[in-house]
Amino acid sequence: MKKIFHLSTCDTCQRILKELDPSKDFKLQDIKTEAITLDQLESMAKLSGSYESLFSKRARLYKERNLKEQKLSEADYKALILEHYTFLKRPVIVMDNDIFVGNSKAVVAAAKAKINS
C-alpha cells in the first residue's frame, strides 16, 4: 500500500507533497474530509511503533485542552487521534512496510529517497 495522509488546508503538507511529487500509485487521503479509520490508525501504529509517535503535540486542541499537564496513555493517544484529525502528526506517508511521520527535514528527505528508489 502506498498512501499519504495529509491535510489539504495545511501549507506545510502541500509544500511537502509538491516536493515529494508522489507517483500516481500513491493514494492521497485528506484527513479533514475523509476521516482516519480505526483499521488505518492501528496499521499506522504497528508500523510506527506507538500511537504517541503519530500524535501531534503542536495541535491547537492539545494546548486548549491542557493535555500537556496530563499523563496520556497509548489508549488516550489513539482515542484523541480518532476523535479529531488535528491530533494526527502530518503528513503520514505509508509505503508498504515503511512509514514516515511528520514534517521534519530528515523525515521528508527519507521519504523522498524511498519514493525515488
C-alpha positions as CSV (number, residue, x, y, z in Angstrom):
1,M,0.0,0.0,0.0
2,K,1.2,3.5,-0.9
3,K,-0.8,6.2,0.8
4,I,-0.3,9.7,2.1
5,F,-2.5,11.0,4.9
6,H,-2.4,14.8,4.7
7,L,-4.5,17.9,5.3
8,S,-5.3,19.9,2.2
9,T,-5.6,23.1,4.1
10,C,-2.1,22.8,5.6
11,D,0.5,24.8,3.7
12,T,3.3,22.6,5.1
13,C,1.6,19.4,3.8
14,Q,1.1,21.0,0.4
15,R,4.7,22.1,0.2
16,I,5.9,18.5,1.2
17,L,3.5,16.9,-1.3
18,K,4.9,19.2,-4.1
19,E,8.5,18.4,-3.0
20,L,7.9,14.6,-2.8
21,D,5.9,14.5,-6.1
22,P,4.5,11.1,-5.3
23,S,3.7,8.9,-8.3
24,K,0.2,8.0,-9.4
25,D,0.3,4.8,-7.5
26,F,0.0,6.8,-4.2
27,K,-3.4,7.3,-2.8
28,L,-3.9,10.7,-1.1
29,Q,-6.3,10.9,1.8
30,D,-7.3,14.3,3.1
31,I,-7.9,13.6,6.8
32,K,-10.3,16.5,7.1
33,T,-12.7,15.3,4.5
34,E,-12.1,11.5,4.8
35,A,-11.6,10.6,8.5
36,I,-9.0,8.1,9.5
37,T,-10.5,4.7,10.3
38,L,-9.7,2.5,13.3
39,D,-8.0,0.0,11.0
40,Q,-5.9,2.6,9.3
41,L,-4.8,4.1,12.6
42,E,-3.9,0.6,14.0
43,S,-1.8,-0.3,11.0
44,M,0.0,3.1,11.2
45,A,0.7,2.5,14.9
46,K,2.0,-1.0,14.2
47,L,4.4,0.4,11.6
48,S,5.5,3.4,13.7
49,G,5.7,1.6,17.0
50,S,3.2,3.6,19.0
51,Y,0.2,5.9,18.9
52,E,2.2,8.6,20.6
53,S,4.6,8.7,17.6
54,L,1.6,9.6,15.4
55,F,0.3,12.2,17.8
56,S,0.8,15.9,17.2
57,K,1.6,17.8,20.4
58,R,1.6,21.0,18.3
59,A,-2.2,20.8,17.7
60,R,-4.2,23.8,18.9
61,L,-6.6,21.4,20.7
62,Y,-3.6,19.9,22.6
63,K,-2.9,23.3,24.1
64,E,-6.6,24.3,24.6
65,R,-7.4,21.2,26.5
66,N,-4.3,21.5,28.6
67,L,-3.3,17.9,27.6
68,K,0.4,18.7,28.3
69,E,-0.4,18.7,32.0
70,Q,-1.9,15.2,31.8
71,K,-0.2,11.8,31.7
72,L,-1.6,10.4,28.4
73,S,-1.6,6.6,27.8
74,E,-1.3,4.9,24.4
75,A,-5.1,4.4,24.6
76,D,-5.6,8.1,25.1
77,Y,-3.4,9.0,22.1
78,K,-5.4,6.5,20.0
79,A,-8.8,7.9,21.1
80,L,-7.7,11.5,20.6
81,I,-6.4,10.9,17.1
82,L,-9.7,9.1,16.2
83,E,-11.7,11.9,17.8
84,H,-10.2,14.8,15.8
85,Y,-8.0,14.9,12.7
86,T,-5.7,17.7,14.1
87,F,-4.2,15.3,16.6
88,L,-2.5,13.3,13.8
89,K,1.0,14.4,13.1
90,R,1.1,15.2,9.4
91,P,1.8,14.1,6.8
92,V,1.9,10.4,7.3
93,I,3.4,8.6,4.4
94,V,3.0,4.8,4.2
95,M,4.9,2.7,1.6
96,D,4.3,-1.0,2.1
97,N,6.1,-1.7,5.4
98,D,7.7,1.7,5.8
99,I,6.1,4.8,7.5
100,F,7.3,8.4,7.6
101,V,5.5,10.6,10.1
102,G,5.7,14.4,10.4
103,N,7.3,17.2,8.5
104,S,10.9,17.3,9.8
105,K,13.6,17.7,7.2
106,A,15.0,14.3,8.0
107,V,11.7,12.5,7.7
108,V,10.8,14.3,4.4
109,A,14.3,13.5,3.0
110,A,14.0,9.8,4.0
111,A,10.5,9.6,2.4
112,K,11.8,11.3,-0.8
113,A,14.7,8.9,-1.0
114,K,12.4,5.9,-0.6
115,I,9.9,7.2,-3.2
116,N,12.7,7.8,-5.7
117,S,14.5,4.5,-5.1
